[in-house]
């Protein structure tokens, strides 16, 4: 277990009004920044999705972000996915939302647990005893949410894994996440493919590319990215839907933007190749709190933001 998980209950739903407003303000500020950066780049703001990076954040904090308008969640660690997913699904369902996968029978059966305490997040705050109009008991919350998710009546919030996925953790996250952004080798893609195939599902994946070449960062080399993307795209139970990178950790804007621009060129080459499965590789997950404006200028479709929404992390 990650050390900070021994000190923080990530399934906690209690949250103060002050904290709710802090998070909502963070979400709105980031959305405004996305709007400004999109306008400056001649792009429509709807072409860029805000992914809330929720490492070390508990269910109450994440639901406050969702209440403020976040519609994509990303977790760094599989352990956190498991610790939070059921609680998040329960509260999302009460808002007419569904988090993550909705096509895996095992995931649906295990994804929404009865809410024994009756707690709920409503209009950005946590309240007790709140129920949807057609739900009267905790058991009904479970059954109603599963049925609505299966029938497509709940608006879906994509749930991404944005950190490394060890082989022994694949089975733990597949019931919940619909996209793994950190696939960086054919071996990792094939492992994911085998486990998805065994469940009878198709899981979306991004190829992570280390555009900066920094040794501390994960990802394949840019030189091998196109060939690797083609190989992953041909797998039957993994659908290559995008590329991901972390911007160079330097102060030189030209260097940072060059890395983002190069990732875009890789994406364009993959899509235009005409190879099997390559046409779905449309997303560019690049840009974080400190460089999202540069990423949007270079074509990012997903920006991953944590600190600007939630504030500095108490744990690392």
C-alpha positions in Angstrom: 0.0 0.0 0.0 1.2 3.5 -0.8 2.3 5.2 2.4 -0.1 8.1 2.4 -3.1 5.8 2.1 -2.4 4.7 5.7 -3.0 8.2 6.8 -5.9 9.4 4.6 -9.2 7.7 4.0 -9.7 8.1 0.3 -13.3 6.8 0.5 -14.2 9.7 2.8 -17.2 11.8 1.7 -17.2 14.5 4.4 -16.2 17.9 3.1 -16.6 21.4 4.4 -18.4 24.2 2.6 -15.2 26.1 2.5 -13.4 23.2 0.8 -16.3 22.8 -1.7 -16.0 26.4 -2.7 -12.2 26.2 -3.0 -12.4 23.3 -5.4 -15.3 24.8 -7.4 -13.2 28.0 -7.7 -10.3 26.0 -8.9 -12.4 24.2 -11.5 -13.8 27.4 -12.8 -10.4 29.1 -13.0 -9.0 26.3 -15.0 -12.0 26.2 -17.4 -11.6 30.0 -17.9 -7.9 29.4 -18.7 -8.8 26.7 -21.2 -11.3 29.1 -22.8 -8.6 31.8 -23.1 -6.0 29.5 -24.5 -8.4 28.0 -27.0 -9.4 31.4 -28.2 -5.8 32.5 -28.6 -5.1 29.3 -30.6 -8.2 29.8 -32.8 -9.8 26.7 -31.4 -13.2 26.0 -29.8 -13.1 25.4 -26.0 -15.3 22.3 -26.4 -12.4 20.7 -28.4 -10.4 20.5 -25.1 -11.5 18.3 -22.2 -10.4 19.0 -18.6 -9.3 15.8 -16.9 -9.1 16.3 -13.1 -6.0 14.5 -11.8 -7.2 13.2 -8.5 -4.1 11.6 -6.9 -4.5 11.7 -3.1 -7.9 13.3 -3.3 -10.9 11.6 -1.6 -14.4 10.9 -2.8 -15.8 14.0 -1.3 -13.2 16.3 -2.9 -13.7 14.6 -6.3 -17.4 14.8 -6.1 -17.0 18.6 -5.4 -15.0 18.9 -8.6 -17.7 16.9 -10.6 -20.4 19.1 -9.1 -18.4 22.2 -10.4 -18.4 20.8 -13.9 -15.5 18.3 -14.3 -16.5 15.6 -16.7 -13.3 13.4 -16.8 -11.3 11.9 -14.0 -7.8 10.5 -14.0 -6.1 8.4 -11.3 -2.3 7.8 -11.1 -2.4 4.7 -9.0 -4.4 1.5 -9.3 -4.7 1.3 -5.5 -6.6 4.6 -5.5 -8.9 3.5 -8.3 -10.0 0.5 -6.2 -10.3 2.7 -3.0 -12.6 5.3 -4.6 -14.4 3.8 -7.5 -17.5 2.3 -5.8 -18.1 5.4 -3.7 -17.7 7.7 -6.7 -20.1 5.6 -8.8 -22.7 5.6 -6.0 -22.7 9.4 -5.7 -22.4 10.0 -9.5 -25.5 7.8 -10.1 -27.5 10.0 -7.8 -26.5 13.0 -10.0 -27.5 11.2 -13.2 -23.9 10.3 -14.0 -22.0 7.1 -14.5 -18.2 6.9 -13.9 -16.0 4.7 -16.1 -16.9 1.5 -17.8 -20.5 0.7 -18.6 -20.1 -2.4 -20.8 -18.6 -4.9 -18.4 -21.1 -7.0 -16.6 -18.7 -7.8 -13.8 -17.9 -4.1 -13.4 -21.5 -3.1 -13.2 -22.3 -5.8 -10.7 -19.5 -4.6 -8.4 -19.4 -1.0 -9.2 -22.2 0.5 -7.1 -22.5 -0.7 -3.6 -25.5 0.0 -1.3 -25.2 3.3 0.4 -25.8 2.3 4.0 -25.2 5.8 5.4 -27.5 7.5 2.9 -24.9 10.2 2.3 -25.0 12.1 -1.0 -23.3 14.9 -2.8 -25.9 17.3 -4.2 -25.4 20.7 -5.9 -21.7 20.7 -4.9 -22.3 19.8 -1.2 -22.5 16.6 0.8 -25.9 16.0 2.4 -27.5 13.1 4.2 -30.7 11.2 3.3 -30.8 12.5 -0.3 -32.3 10.1 -2.9 -33.2 10.3 -6.5 -36.9 10.7 -7.1 -37.4 7.1 -8.2 -35.1 5.6 -5.6 -36.3 4.8 -2.1 -33.9 2.3 -0.6 -30.1 1.7 -0.7 -30.7 -1.5 -2.6 -32.8 0.4 -5.2 -29.9 2.8 -5.7 -27.7 -0.1 -6.7 -30.3 -1.7 -9.1 -31.4 1.6 -10.6 -27.9 2.8 -11.3 -26.9 -0.5 -12.9 -30.0 -0.6 -15.1 -29.6 3.1 -16.1 -25.9 2.6 -17.0 -26.7 -0.5 -19.1 -29.4 1.4 -21.0 -27.3 4.5 -21.5 -29.6 6.8 -19.5 -26.8 8.1 -17.3 -24.3 10.7 -18.7 -20.9 9.0 -18.7 -17.8 10.5 -17.0 -14.7 8.8 -18.5 -12.4 7.3 -15.9 -8.7 7.2 -17.0 -5.7 5.6 -15.4 -2.9 8.2 -16.1 -0.1 6.5 -14.1 1.8 3.3 -14.6 -0.1 0.0 -14.6 1.8 -3.0 -13.2 0.9 -6.4 -14.6 -0.5 -7.6 -11.3 -2.9 -4.6 -11.0 -4.6 -4.9 -14.4 -7.4 -7.0 -13.1 -8.1 -4.6 -10.3 -8.7 -1.5 -12.5 -10.4 -3.0 -15.6 -13.8 -3.2 -13.9 -13.7 0.6 -13.5 -11.4 2.5 -15.9 -12.3 2.8 -19.5 -8.9 4.2 -20.7 -5.3 3.5 -19.8 -3.2 6.5 -20.8 0.2 5.0 -19.8 0.7 2.1 -22.3 4.4 2.5 -23.2 5.4 -0.8 -24.8 4.0 -3.6 -26.9 4.5 -6.0 -23.9 2.3 -3.8 -21.7 -0.3 -3.5 -24.4 -0.4 -7.2 -25.0 -0.9 -7.9 -21.3 -3.8 -5.4 -21.2 -5.2 -7.0 -24.3 -5.1 -10.5 -22.8 -6.9 -9.4 -19.7 -9.5 -7.4 -21.5 -10.1 -10.3 -23.9 -10.7 -12.6 -20.9 -13.4 -10.2 -19.6 -15.0 -9.9 -23.1 -14.4 -6.2 -23.3 -12.4 -3.7 -25.3 -10.3 -1.2 -23.3 -9.2 2.1 -24.7 -5.5 3.0 -24.5 -3.2 5.9 -25.2 0.4 5.3 -26.1 2.7 7.3 -23.7 5.6 8.9 -25.5 8.5 10.4 -23.7 8.9 13.5 -25.9 11.4 15.2 -23.6 13.7 12.3 -23.3 14.1 12.8 -19.6 15.2 9.6 -17.9 12.8 10.1 -14.9 9.8 10.0 -17.2 8.0 7.0 -18.6 7.0 6.5 -22.2 8.4 5.0 -25.4 10.9 7.0 -27.4 9.5 9.3 -30.1 11.5 7.4 -32.7 9.7 4.1 -32.1 6.2 5.7 -31.4 4.7 5.3 -34.9 5.6 1.7 -35.4 4.6 0.8 -31.8 1.3 2.6 -32.2 0.5 0.6 -35.4 1.2 -2.7 -33.5 -1.0 -1.7 -30.6 -3.8 -0.5 -32.9 -3.9 -4.0 -34.5 -4.7 -5.7 -31.1 -8.2 -7.0 -30.8 -9.2 -6.1 -27.3 -7.2 -2.8 -26.9 -8.4 0.2 -28.9 -5.7 2.8 -29.5 -7.6 6.1 -29.1 -4.8 8.6 -28.4 -1.3 9.6 -27.4 0.0 11.0 -24.1 3.1 12.9 -23.0 4.3 15.0 -20.1 5.9 18.3 -21.1 9.6 18.9 -20.8 10.5 20.1 -17.3 12.3 23.3 -18.5 11.7 27.0 -18.6 12.1 27.3 -22.4 8.7 27.6 -24.0 10.1 26.7 -27.4 11.4 23.3 -26.1 8.1 22.5 -24.4 6.0 23.4 -27.4 8.3 21.5 -29.7 7.6 18.3 -27.8 3.8 18.9 -27.9 4.0 19.7 -31.6 6.0 16.5 -32.3 3.4 14.4 -30.5 0.7 15.9 -32.7 2.7 15.0 -35.8 3.0 11.4 -34.6 -0.8 11.3 -34.1 -1.4 12.7 -37.5 0.9 10.2 -39.1 -0.8 7.3 -37.3 -4.3 8.4 -38.2 -3.4 9.0 -41.9 -1.6 5.7 -42.2 -4.8 3.8 -43.1 -3.6 0.8 -41.0 -6.0 -1.4 -39.1 -7.3 0.4 -36.0 -5.2 3.5 -36.5 -8.0 5.7 -37.4 -9.3 5.9 -33.8 -6.1 7.4 -32.5 -7.5 11.0 -32.2 -6.8 12.2 -28.7 -3.7 14.1 -27.5 -3.4 14.0 -23.7 -0.8 16.7 -23.0 -0.6 19.8 -20.8 -0.9 20.1 -17.0 -1.3 22.9 -14.6 1.9 24.8 -15.6 1.9 24.3 -19.4 -1.7 23.7 -20.5 -1.8 26.9 -22.5 1.2 25.8 -24.6 -0.3 22.3 -25.0 -3.7 23.7 -26.2 -1.8 25.9 -28.7 -0.2 22.8 -30.1 -3.4 20.8 -30.4 -4.1 19.1 -27.0 -7.5 17.6 -26.7 -7.1 16.6 -23.0 -5.3 18.6 -20.3 -4.6 16.8 -17.0 -4.9 19.2 -14.1 -4.7 18.5 -10.4 -2.9 21.3 -8.4 -4.8 24.2 -10.0 -8.1 22.5 -9.0 -7.4 20.9 -5.6 -4.4 22.9 -4.4 -1.0 21.4 -3.4 -1.0 17.8 -2.3 -0.5 17.0 1.3 1.0 13.7 0.3 3.2 12.7 -2.7 
